[in-house]
Amino acid sequence: MSPGDVGVADYDGGVAVPAAAAAAVLDKASAREALEAEKRAKLASGVLGLDMYNMREPLKQAGLRYID
């Protein structure tokens, strides 16, 4: 790492982000976290991942059938 670079770590690992890219990486990470929070809320409200990810038709095309 160089001075000004940003280090981020959690229980899965870590990464060093060059200072010049830090703002863009933060924006993208924030957008991803917001999307993940939205998905968690949908799942918590009872929406099936099967429907959230539009998997019924691909499963049907693969010869599979989902039984509620």
LUMDOKE-457816 format. One record per residue: residue number from 1; residue in one letter; x, y, z of N, C-alpha, C in turn. Coordinates in steps of 0.2 Angstrom, whole numbers, always signed. Layout:
N
REC|n|res|n_x|n_y|n_z|ca_x|ca_y|ca_z|c_x|c_y|c_z
REC|NUM|A|X|Y|Z|X|Y|Z|X|Y|Z
...
***
This chain:
68
REC|n|res|n_x|n_y|n_z|ca_x|ca_y|ca_z|c_x|c_y|c_z
REC|1|M|+4|-6|+0|+0|+0|+0|+4|+6|+0
REC|2|S|+2|+11|-3|+5|+18|-3|+1|+23|+1
REC|3|P|+5|+28|+3|+1|+33|+7|-5|+35|+4
REC|4|G|-11|+36|+7|-17|+38|+4|-21|+32|+2
REC|5|D|-18|+26|+1|-23|+21|-1|-27|+19|+5
REC|6|V|-32|+15|+3|-37|+13|+8|-37|+6|+9
REC|7|G|-37|+3|+15|-37|-4|+17|-44|-6|+20
REC|8|V|-47|-11|+17|-53|-13|+20|-53|-20|+21
REC|9|A|-55|-23|+27|-55|-30|+29|-61|-32|+33
REC|10|D|-63|-38|+32|-68|-41|+36|-66|-48|+38
REC|11|Y|-71|-52|+40|-69|-59|+42|-68|-63|+36
REC|12|D|-69|-61|+30|-68|-65|+24|-61|-63|+20
REC|13|G|-59|-58|+22|-52|-56|+19|-51|-48|+19
REC|14|G|-47|-46|+15|-45|-39|+15|-43|-37|+8
REC|15|V|-43|-30|+7|-41|-27|+0|-38|-21|+1
REC|16|A|-34|-19|-3|-31|-12|-3|-33|-9|-9
REC|17|V|-36|-3|-8|-39|+1|-14|-34|+7|-15
REC|18|P|-32|+8|-21|-28|+14|-23|-32|+20|-21
REC|19|A|-28|+25|-19|-31|+32|-17|-35|+35|-23
REC|20|A|-33|+34|-29|-36|+37|-35|-43|+34|-36
REC|21|A|-44|+28|-34|-50|+24|-35|-54|+24|-29
REC|22|A|-52|+26|-24|-56|+25|-18|-63|+28|-18
REC|23|A|-64|+34|-21|-71|+37|-21|-75|+33|-25
REC|24|A|-73|+31|-31|-77|+27|-36|-79|+20|-33
REC|25|V|-74|+17|-29|-75|+10|-26|-80|+11|-20
REC|26|L|-80|+17|-17|-85|+18|-11|-92|+19|-14
REC|27|D|-92|+22|-20|-99|+23|-23|-102|+17|-25
REC|28|K|-98|+13|-28|-100|+6|-31|-102|+1|-25
REC|29|A|-98|+2|-20|-99|-3|-14|-106|-1|-10
REC|30|S|-107|+6|-10|-113|+9|-7|-119|+7|-11
REC|31|A|-119|+7|-17|-124|+5|-21|-126|-3|-21
REC|32|R|-120|-7|-20|-121|-14|-20|-124|-15|-13
REC|33|E|-122|-12|-8|-125|-13|-1|-132|-11|-1
REC|34|A|-134|-6|-4|-141|-4|-4|-145|-9|-8
REC|35|L|-143|-12|-13|-146|-17|-17|-147|-23|-13
REC|36|E|-142|-25|-9|-142|-31|-5|-147|-30|+1
REC|37|A|-147|-24|+4|-152|-22|+9|-159|-23|+6
REC|38|E|-160|-21|+0|-167|-21|-3|-169|-29|-4
REC|39|K|-164|-33|-6|-166|-40|-7|-167|-43|-1
REC|40|R|-163|-42|+5|-165|-45|+11|-172|-43|+14
REC|41|A|-174|-37|+13|-180|-34|+15|-186|-38|+11
REC|42|K|-185|-39|+4|-190|-43|+0|-190|-50|+3
REC|43|L|-184|-53|+4|-184|-60|+7|-188|-61|+13
REC|44|A|-186|-56|+18|-189|-56|+24|-197|-55|+24
REC|45|S|-199|-51|+19|-206|-50|+18|-210|-56|+15
REC|46|G|-206|-61|+13|-210|-67|+11|-209|-69|+3
REC|47|V|-206|-64|+0|-204|-65|-7|-199|-71|-8
REC|48|L|-201|-76|-12|-196|-81|-13|-191|-79|-18
REC|49|G|-185|-82|-16|-179|-80|-21|-180|-83|-28
REC|50|L|-184|-88|-28|-186|-91|-35|-190|-86|-39
REC|51|D|-194|-82|-36|-198|-76|-39|-193|-70|-40
REC|52|M|-190|-68|-35|-186|-62|-35|-180|-63|-41
REC|53|Y|-178|-69|-42|-173|-70|-47|-176|-72|-54
REC|54|N|-182|-72|-54|-186|-75|-60|-183|-81|-63
REC|55|M|-184|-86|-58|-181|-93|-60|-186|-98|-62
REC|56|R|-193|-96|-61|-198|-101|-63|-198|-104|-70
REC|57|E|-197|-99|-74|-197|-101|-82|-190|-105|-83
REC|58|P|-185|-103|-81|-179|-107|-82|-179|-114|-80
REC|59|L|-182|-114|-74|-183|-121|-71|-188|-125|-75
REC|60|K|-193|-122|-77|-198|-126|-81|-195|-128|-88
REC|61|Q|-191|-123|-91|-187|-125|-97|-182|-131|-96
REC|62|A|-180|-132|-90|-175|-137|-88|-179|-144|-87
REC|63|G|-185|-143|-87|-189|-149|-85|-191|-150|-78
REC|64|L|-190|-145|-74|-191|-145|-67|-197|-142|-65
REC|65|R|-200|-144|-60|-206|-141|-57|-206|-139|-50
REC|66|Y|-207|-133|-49|-207|-130|-42|-214|-132|-39
REC|67|I|-215|-135|-33|-221|-136|-30|-221|-132|-23
REC|68|D|-226|-128|-23|-227|-123|-17|-230|-127|-11
***
